[in-house]
Each structure stands twice: as structure tokens, then as C-alpha cells.
Amino acid sequence: MAAGAIQTPQILELSGIGNPKLLQSLGISVTHSLPNVGENYIDHFATRMNWRVKDTVTLNEMARGWRLMLAVAEYYARKTGILTLGTGLVHGFVKTDPAMATPDAQYFFVHASYANAAERILDRFPGMTIGVTQLRPESMGSIHIRSTDPLAGPSIRPNFLDSEVDQTCLIRSMQMARRIVSQPAMKQYLHSEMSPGINVQKDEDWLSFARENGQTIYHPIGTCRMGEDDKAVVDLRLKLKGLAGLRVVDASVVPQMVSGNTQAVVMMVAEKAADLVLEDARER
Ligand SMILES: Cc1cc2nc3c(=O)[nH]c(=O)nc-3n(C[C@H](O)[C@H](O)[C@H](O)COP(=O)(O)OP(=O)(O)OC[C@H]3O[C@@H](n4cnc5c(N)ncnc54)[C@H](O)[C@@H]3O)c2cc1C
């Protein structure tokens, strides 16, 4: 199985591998009982803080009108310019408490701001964004099927910000982002903070802002957790526990969130899995 942390548990459950109670409630006969398939879902949750800026040109203006025409020409002439770049050009890793051994939050700086983030519509004036995410959230949710129709999406319950540690980390890291942007070096470019806006000062208001505006940054892991304990779904050789001939090789086996984006981890799991498959084949 290598269908990813959302589809792998879905396919296993549709095939009768999972929590017997859930499977029976949907009329699926149990092929193999593994109650923790679809549990232990962990993901990165991010908020976006936006500022209106001045005395500079941002992607908001570069991505429309005559500047966009110029960018297209530059791309065809020299293969350079905004059309050759991603949006998150600067990243930062910070500790929300200096006593911590390693950073616990990540910033994604974007030289653009969204009028509508969901539809990717940029503001019509210069703006910038800092995306803020906690690196190693404690909150856990689940991903389970809700029907026997393989084309129906599963139910995804992220349970974001359930843990107090996660709440505090996100609040402190957003406050730090505001402090960074208010430093003298930024002053000449700052027009105003648009989101959450300077009225947000108290911890509970920061938390409400996060709950209302935050979203996944698409790093789901853990729904077929690897481990040696009884609750693990796959063993240390990525074999599904108690069932011969089936390995899981994707983000769903990753037991704990990593301190950064997840693609490299999955590549590493895949490389390791290739070695394990070859080793087992040689022993046969
Ligand atoms: C919008 C977005 C942006 C991201 N940006 C970054 C980033 O900048 N950096 C980073 O490190 N990570 C990023 N990630 C996360 C990264 O892409 C994932 O962690 C990684 O791809 C997970 O790998 P996977 O193999 O577990 O799952 P996937 O990459 O999702 O692979 C699963 C594959 O299984 C296929 N599949 C599913 N069901 C079936 C089926 N029934 N039959 C056949 N095939 C099926 C899917 O089509 C898919 O190709 C991003 C993810 C998203 C969604």
C-alpha cells in the first residue's frame, strides 16, 4: 500500500482491515482486526498573518496587468523572474521558549497577501504574509471511511489545537512574528497589520483567530503508525501486523511529526522499504 495517509487507511478499511466495530457498523465483513487503522492522524496546522506594505512592489502587483506581461516576456527571454519562483521564499525556525533545545515553530514568508486564500485571489495593493505553524503538534485525530462507496471521501477529523501545548506554541509564535515585523528595519515598508489585526492582543483572541482562520498545510501522517507496541499498525519492517504479504510504504507509517515538511521523510521511508523488500527476497 502506498496510497498516502488519507487513502491508505480508507482502502484498508474498505478491504475489511481495521477496527471491527467501525467495519461492522458499515456492513463490511472483517478480514483482519487492526483497531488502530486510521487513528493517530497528525498534521501541520498553519495560520496566515498578513500585512499591507508600502514603498515596495510585491507579488500582488507583479502577478497582474503590465507587470505580469513583463514577467511572461522575461520568462520566455531569459527563463528568470517571478514565474520561475515558488511563493514561500524565506523560511524561519524559532523557539517559542528560549529554554527549548530545538525550534518548535516554523515561519513561511511570502511576498504576497491573499484577499481570498481559499481561492488564491491576491490583494490589489502591496502585501506580505507570514504563515505560522507548530512543528511537532501533540493533537491527534483520525481518518476513517463513512461509507462502503470507494469513491466517497473518508471522514477526516484533525482535532487541531486540541492540546494546550499546541495552543500555547501557536499563540506565542504568532506573537513573535508580530514582534519581528515591528522591528525598525521593517518600519519603512509597513502600512498596517491586516490579519489578525492589532485589536488581537489577548491570548484567547489569538487562539480564536487561529481556530477560525488556520488550516492544514497538507502534511498528514501517522494513520497506519509504525511501532513495536500493540497499538501500532505496521511493524518496524513496515509489514501490516498479523497479516502476511502486505507492507505500507507512505506517510501513514510515520509515527511522529517531523520538524519540517514531510516529502523528504516519505522519500526516506520509500528508500528504506526498497531495501527491506530486497532483503526479504534474498532470504527466501
Ligand atoms: C498541496 C500540497 C503541498 C505540499 N507541499 C509540500 C512541500 O512543499 N514540501 C514537502 O516536503 N511536502 C509537501 N507536501 C506534502 C508531501 O507532498 C506529502 O507528505 C507526500 O507527498 C506524501 O507522500 P505519500 O506517498 O504518503 O502520499 P502521496 O504523495 O499522496 O502518494 C499517494 C499516491 O497514491 C495514489 N492513490 C491513492 N489512492 C489510489 C488508488 N485507489 N489507486 C491507485 N492509486 C491511488 C495517489 O494518486 C498518489 O499518487 C505537500 C502536500 C500537498 C497536498
The ligand as an SDF file (V2000), in Angstrom:
LIG
                    3D

 53 58  0  0  0  0  0  0  0  0999 V2000
   -0.7040   20.9620   -1.8040 C   0  0  0  0  0  0  0  0  0  0  0  0
    0.4490   20.2340   -1.1160 C   0  0  0  0  0  0  0  0  0  0  0  0
    1.6600   20.8900   -0.9710 C   0  0  0  0  0  0  0  0  0  0  0  0
    2.7260   20.2500   -0.3440 C   0  0  0  0  0  0  0  0  0  0  0  0
    3.9240   20.8900   -0.2580 N   0  0  0  0  0  0  0  0  0  0  0  0
    4.9850   20.2540    0.2730 C   0  0  0  0  0  0  0  0  0  0  0  0
    6.2560   20.8720    0.2990 C   0  0  0  0  0  0  0  0  0  0  0  0
    6.4330   21.9960   -0.1790 O   0  0  0  0  0  0  0  0  0  0  0  0
    7.2850   20.1950    0.8650 N   0  0  0  0  0  0  0  0  0  0  0  0
    7.1280   18.9480    1.4080 C   0  0  0  0  0  0  0  0  0  0  0  0
    8.1020   18.3850    1.9250 O   0  0  0  0  0  0  0  0  0  0  0  0
    5.9290   18.3370    1.3940 N   0  0  0  0  0  0  0  0  0  0  0  0
    4.8560   18.9620    0.8340 C   0  0  0  0  0  0  0  0  0  0  0  0
    3.6350   18.3470    0.8110 N   0  0  0  0  0  0  0  0  0  0  0  0
    3.4980   17.0360    1.4710 C   0  0  0  0  0  0  0  0  0  0  0  0
    4.0040   15.9040    0.5990 C   0  0  0  0  0  0  0  0  0  0  0  0
    3.5130   16.0730   -0.7160 O   0  0  0  0  0  0  0  0  0  0  0  0
    3.4960   14.5800    1.2160 C   0  0  0  0  0  0  0  0  0  0  0  0
    3.9910   14.4360    2.5360 O   0  0  0  0  0  0  0  0  0  0  0  0
    3.9360   13.3790    0.4120 C   0  0  0  0  0  0  0  0  0  0  0  0
    3.6290   13.5040   -0.9600 O   0  0  0  0  0  0  0  0  0  0  0  0
    3.2300   12.1500    0.9610 C   0  0  0  0  0  0  0  0  0  0  0  0
    3.6340   11.0490    0.1930 O   0  0  0  0  0  0  0  0  0  0  0  0
    2.7730    9.7230    0.1550 P   0  0  0  0  0  0  0  0  0  0  0  0
    3.4980    8.7720   -0.7230 O   0  0  0  0  0  0  0  0  0  0  0  0
    2.4410    9.3220    1.5440 O   0  0  0  0  0  0  0  0  0  0  0  0
    1.3830   10.1390   -0.4900 O   0  0  0  0  0  0  0  0  0  0  0  0
    1.0860   10.7570   -1.9260 P   0  0  0  0  0  0  0  0  0  0  0  0
    2.2370   11.5800   -2.4170 O   0  0  0  0  0  0  0  0  0  0  0  0
   -0.2580   11.3970   -1.8070 O   0  0  0  0  0  0  0  0  0  0  0  0
    1.0090    9.4810   -2.8760 O   0  0  0  0  0  0  0  0  0  0  0  0
   -0.0760    8.6070   -2.8390 C   0  0  0  0  0  0  0  0  0  0  0  0
   -0.3710    8.1800   -4.2740 C   0  0  0  0  0  0  0  0  0  0  0  0
   -1.3370    7.1330   -4.2590 O   0  0  0  0  0  0  0  0  0  0  0  0
   -2.2580    7.3550   -5.3110 C   0  0  0  0  0  0  0  0  0  0  0  0
   -3.5180    6.6880   -4.9690 N   0  0  0  0  0  0  0  0  0  0  0  0
   -4.3680    6.9670   -3.9510 C   0  0  0  0  0  0  0  0  0  0  0  0
   -5.4170    6.1220   -3.9710 N   0  0  0  0  0  0  0  0  0  0  0  0
   -5.2130    5.2840   -5.0140 C   0  0  0  0  0  0  0  0  0  0  0  0
   -5.9480    4.1810   -5.5580 C   0  0  0  0  0  0  0  0  0  0  0  0
   -7.1070    3.7730   -5.0210 N   0  0  0  0  0  0  0  0  0  0  0  0
   -5.4490    3.5600   -6.6300 N   0  0  0  0  0  0  0  0  0  0  0  0
   -4.2740    3.9690   -7.1910 C   0  0  0  0  0  0  0  0  0  0  0  0
   -3.5350    4.9890   -6.7290 N   0  0  0  0  0  0  0  0  0  0  0  0
   -4.0130    5.6440   -5.6500 C   0  0  0  0  0  0  0  0  0  0  0  0
   -2.3760    8.8620   -5.3820 C   0  0  0  0  0  0  0  0  0  0  0  0
   -2.8420    9.2580   -6.6470 O   0  0  0  0  0  0  0  0  0  0  0  0
   -0.9460    9.2910   -5.1310 C   0  0  0  0  0  0  0  0  0  0  0  0
   -0.1950    9.3690   -6.3130 O   0  0  0  0  0  0  0  0  0  0  0  0
    2.5600   18.9440    0.1730 C   0  0  0  0  0  0  0  0  0  0  0  0
    1.3300   18.2840    0.0140 C   0  0  0  0  0  0  0  0  0  0  0  0
    0.2930   18.9270   -0.6430 C   0  0  0  0  0  0  0  0  0  0  0  0
   -1.0200   18.1880   -0.8360 C   0  0  0  0  0  0  0  0  0  0  0  0
  1  2  1  0
  2  3  1  0
  2 52  2  0
  3  4  2  0
  4  5  1  0
  4 50  1  0
  5  6  2  0
  6  7  1  0
  6 13  1  0
  7  8  2  0
  7  9  1  0
  9 10  1  0
 10 11  2  0
 10 12  1  0
 12 13  2  0
 13 14  1  0
 14 15  1  0
 14 50  1  0
 15 16  1  0
 16 17  1  0
 16 18  1  0
 18 19  1  0
 18 20  1  0
 20 21  1  0
 20 22  1  0
 22 23  1  0
 23 24  1  0
 24 25  2  0
 24 26  1  0
 24 27  1  0
 27 28  1  0
 28 29  2  0
 28 30  1  0
 28 31  1  0
 31 32  1  0
 32 33  1  0
 33 34  1  0
 33 48  1  0
 34 35  1  0
 35 36  1  0
 35 46  1  0
 36 37  1  0
 36 45  1  0
 37 38  2  0
 38 39  1  0
 39 40  1  0
 39 45  2  0
 40 41  1  0
 40 42  2  0
 42 43  1  0
 43 44  2  0
 44 45  1  0
 46 47  1  0
 46 48  1  0
 48 49  1  0
 50 51  2  0
 51 52  1  0
 52 53  1  0
M  END
$$$$
